[in-house]
Amino acid sequence: MKTVKLLALLFVANLAFVSCSKDDDGHDDHDHEEELITTVKYTLYNGNDIVTLTFQDLDGPGGKDGTYDVSGPLAANTTYSGTTALLNETENPAEDITEEVEDEGDDHEFFYVSSLDDISISKLDQDKDGNPIGIETSLTTGDAGTGSLTIILKHEPKKPNNGTPDDAGGSTDVEVTFSITVQ
């Protein structure tokens, strides 16, 4: 997968994170009941080396700014297995929105955009038509550096696409940007 350089970093603290409900009407205007996504968690594994990137906005849009947490640096020249999870933690127990994204994979796709040229991310899971979803990934680092990693979930993207959110179109359900370090 060709890595796309992020031209402008978007720090989206008050974005209304939404997910599509099962009664989605199937229109491109994204006019459907919305579910709140309060938490985005990208967990990367390489043996005992586990790095988590977490965004939380527990009071939703319009309240306090959300928080970003990166548990530590990524190791240089290393391959990680990755899993992205979406939660609504205003529910008790927390609602796992990831299951819905997976069930409706033909209507969703995650995109991972890094400002570091030496990071490549491959999507490992597929929808019923063989197109990528991106809940499960493989992330490979190169040389040491600092930069950003943006995670975007698109609703009703064009599939297949060239692997970029711009080509995929659709509407954005989630977009968060993390500061990352490779060492």
C-alpha positions in Angstrom: 0.0 0.0 0.0 1.3 3.4 -0.9 1.6 5.7 2.1 -0.1 9.1 1.6 1.5 12.2 3.1 -0.8 14.1 5.3 -0.8 17.7 4.0 -2.7 19.3 6.8 -3.1 17.7 10.2 -6.6 17.7 11.6 -6.8 17.6 15.4 -10.5 16.8 15.7 -11.4 17.3 19.4 -15.1 18.2 19.0 -16.0 16.2 15.9 -19.4 14.5 16.2 -18.2 10.9 16.0 -21.0 8.8 14.7 -21.6 5.3 13.4 -24.3 4.0 11.2 -27.1 2.2 12.7 -28.5 -1.1 11.4 -31.5 0.8 10.0 -29.3 2.8 7.7 -31.4 3.8 4.7 -28.6 3.2 2.2 -28.5 6.7 0.8 -25.2 8.5 0.1 -26.3 11.5 2.1 -25.6 9.7 5.3 -29.1 10.5 6.6 -29.7 7.8 9.2 -29.9 7.3 12.9 -26.5 8.0 14.4 -24.7 6.2 17.3 -22.2 8.0 19.4 -18.6 6.9 19.2 -16.8 8.1 22.4 -13.6 6.0 22.1 -11.2 5.0 19.3 -8.5 2.5 20.3 -5.8 1.3 17.9 -3.8 -1.5 19.6 -0.5 -2.6 18.0 1.2 -5.9 19.0 4.7 -7.3 18.3 5.3 -10.1 20.8 5.4 -8.4 24.3 5.7 -4.9 22.7 2.1 -3.5 22.8 1.4 0.1 21.9 -2.0 1.6 22.2 -3.3 4.8 20.6 -6.5 5.9 22.3 -8.9 8.8 21.7 -11.7 9.4 24.3 -14.4 12.0 24.4 -16.7 10.6 27.0 -19.1 13.6 27.1 -19.4 13.7 23.4 -19.2 16.7 21.0 -19.6 20.2 22.5 -18.4 19.4 26.0 -14.8 19.1 27.2 -12.2 18.3 24.5 -11.4 14.7 24.0 -8.1 13.2 25.1 -5.4 11.5 23.1 -3.1 8.9 24.7 -0.2 7.0 23.0 1.2 4.4 25.4 4.7 4.6 24.1 6.9 4.7 21.0 6.9 2.2 18.1 10.1 0.3 17.5 12.0 1.1 14.3 12.1 -1.5 11.5 9.4 -3.6 13.2 6.1 -5.1 12.0 3.0 -4.9 14.3 -0.4 -6.6 14.1 -3.1 -4.0 14.7 -6.7 -3.9 15.8 -9.0 -0.9 15.8 -11.9 -0.8 18.3 -14.7 1.8 18.4 -16.8 2.1 21.6 -19.7 4.1 23.0 -18.8 4.4 26.6 -21.8 6.4 27.6 -23.6 3.0 27.6 -23.2 0.6 30.5 -21.7 -1.8 29.6 -19.9 0.0 26.8 -21.4 -0.6 23.3 -18.9 -2.1 20.9 -19.5 -0.2 17.6 -16.7 -2.2 15.9 -19.0 -5.2 15.6 -21.5 -3.2 13.6 -18.7 -1.8 11.3 -17.5 -5.4 10.7 -21.1 -6.7 10.1 -21.7 -3.9 7.6 -18.2 -4.0 6.1 -19.3 -3.4 2.6 -20.5 0.1 3.8 -17.3 0.9 5.8 -13.6 1.2 5.4 -10.8 2.4 7.8 -8.0 4.5 6.4 -4.6 5.0 8.1 -2.6 8.0 7.0 0.9 8.7 8.4 3.1 11.7 7.9 6.1 9.4 8.2 7.2 8.0 4.9 8.7 4.9 6.6 5.3 3.6 7.9 3.2 1.3 5.8 -0.1 -0.2 6.9 -1.9 -3.0 5.2 -5.6 -3.9 5.9 -6.0 -7.6 6.6 -9.8 -8.1 6.8 -12.3 -8.0 4.0 -16.0 -7.4 3.3 -18.2 -10.0 1.6 -17.0 -8.7 -1.8 -13.3 -9.1 -1.0 -12.7 -5.4 -0.4 -10.7 -4.2 2.6 -12.4 -3.0 5.9 -9.3 -2.2 8.0 -10.3 -3.3 11.5 -7.3 -5.7 11.4 -4.0 -4.4 10.1 -0.3 -4.9 9.7 1.8 -1.9 10.5 5.5 -1.8 9.5 7.8 0.9 10.7 11.1 2.0 9.1 13.7 4.4 10.5 13.3 6.4 13.7 11.3 9.6 13.5 8.3 11.6 14.9 5.1 12.5 13.1 1.4 11.7 13.1 -1.0 8.9 12.3 -4.6 9.7 11.4 -7.3 7.1 11.6 -10.4 7.7 9.4 -13.6 5.6 9.2 -15.5 6.2 6.0 -19.2 5.3 5.5 -20.3 4.2 2.1 -16.9 4.6 0.4 -16.3 3.7 -3.2 -15.1 0.2 -3.2 -12.7 -0.8 -4.6 -10.6 2.4 -4.3 -6.9 3.3 -4.5 -6.5 3.0 -0.7 -6.8 6.7 0.1 -9.7 8.4 1.8 -9.9 11.1 -0.9 -10.5 8.5 -3.6 -12.9 6.5 -1.5 -15.2 9.4 -1.0 -18.2 8.6 1.2 -18.8 10.4 4.5 -16.5 10.4 7.5 -17.8 8.7 10.7 -14.5 9.1 12.7 -11.3 11.0 12.1 -8.6 11.3 14.8 -4.9 12.2 14.6 -2.2 10.9 17.0 1.3 12.1 17.5 3.6 9.1 17.2 7.3 8.4 17.7 9.4 5.6 16.1 12.7 4.9 17.9 
